[in-house]
Amino acid sequence: MRVAVLGGGNGAYAAAADLTEQGHEVRFWRRNAAALPNRITLQDAVGEREIRLARTCTEMGEAVRGAELVFMPDPAFTQPDNAQRLAPHLADGQVVFLAPGTFGSVVMTRVMRAAGSRAHFAIAETGTLPWLTRKHGASTAAITARATRLPTGVFPAHRHDEVFAKLKLAFPAIEPVEDALSAALMNAGPVIHPPLVLMNAGPLEHFERWDIHKEGTQPAIRRVTDALDAERIAVRVTLAYAAPHFPLADHYRRDGDEWMYGRRVHQKLTDSGDWKERIVLAEHRYMREDVELGLAFLVSVCDWAGVPCPVARGLLALGSAVQGRDLRAGPRTLEALGLAGLSREAMRKMLQEGA
């Protein structure tokens, strides 16, 4: 299958290499054209090998033209700008896949329609990257684990069958959920990262490098994470979204239900050493994507659904104090998107039909 990979981060490099090795024809674009590699060194449990990409593209249109699937794994805060760039190039029948989405399927569709796109496209989003991965240098992607379960929703939801037929060719681990809101409420980032960065703010600002998943994942922080996740699951249940809800506690367990990256993967993550890194709170995607956008979105959905969320609201207040502005008033809330006044039935219809 012809796949356009758009982005320059960890997920984009892993996607370009891994999908090429699976036999797909990958066209790779990133905004910094000077940094585009023709080859990517892929490191994983099998070993290390060099992957030659089918095509690297300095123009987004060149990458997207003729692609059946457009994969965009860069942070949610890049989505509006990338939607503007993508709008002139999408054609009928193309599928865009966001990993994760943070309700980006709805946001990007709106931006592209406003920019004049009338193409018959659909956007899918899932709850995490298909890989636990980090870049090593300019052209090396190190994959610690591959996702075994990827809960995924489609916007508009009535396009589900045709979209999943394409997605399954590249990502066999995807599992269907009801719609884009259900998928956004599967996003693991706004649950795992806000407690880790906010409750480790002191060490993060003191030490040059700090592993929030190893040194920073202590019992008290885990209890906060579990309480935050319980609020996410409560709003899913209130909105009648079906189980499994992929509780984050399964990520840390050695047995029990399989989480998105399988069992016993947390140990692999910490053993890799790839997450011992410098995190600048004002700049890192854990704050800008998962607190400013993802956590604010979760609080807004809880408020809309009438579900108490004291832990999410408290963490968002801490994040607002760190950033010096009210994150509850940010751009990725139901209020900012003009959706907070919808009834549940009107929301369901919008998600189903894409209006």
URHU-V751138 format. One record per helix or strand of 3 or more residues. SS is the DSSP state (H for helix, E for strand). FROM is the first residue (numbers start at 1). LEN is the number of residues. If there is no record, write none. Layout:
<<SS:FROM:LEN> <SS:FROM:LEN>>
//
This chain:
<<E:2:5> <H:10:12> <E:25:5> <H:33:3> <E:39:6> <E:47:6> <E:55:3> <H:60:5> <E:69:4> <H:76:12> <E:95:5> <H:104:11> <E:122:5> <E:131:5> <E:140:7> <E:150:6> <H:157:14> <E:174:3> <H:180:5> <H:189:10> <H:201:6> <H:219:20> <H:249:4> <H:265:8> <H:285:21> <H:310:14> <H:327:3> <H:344:10>>
//
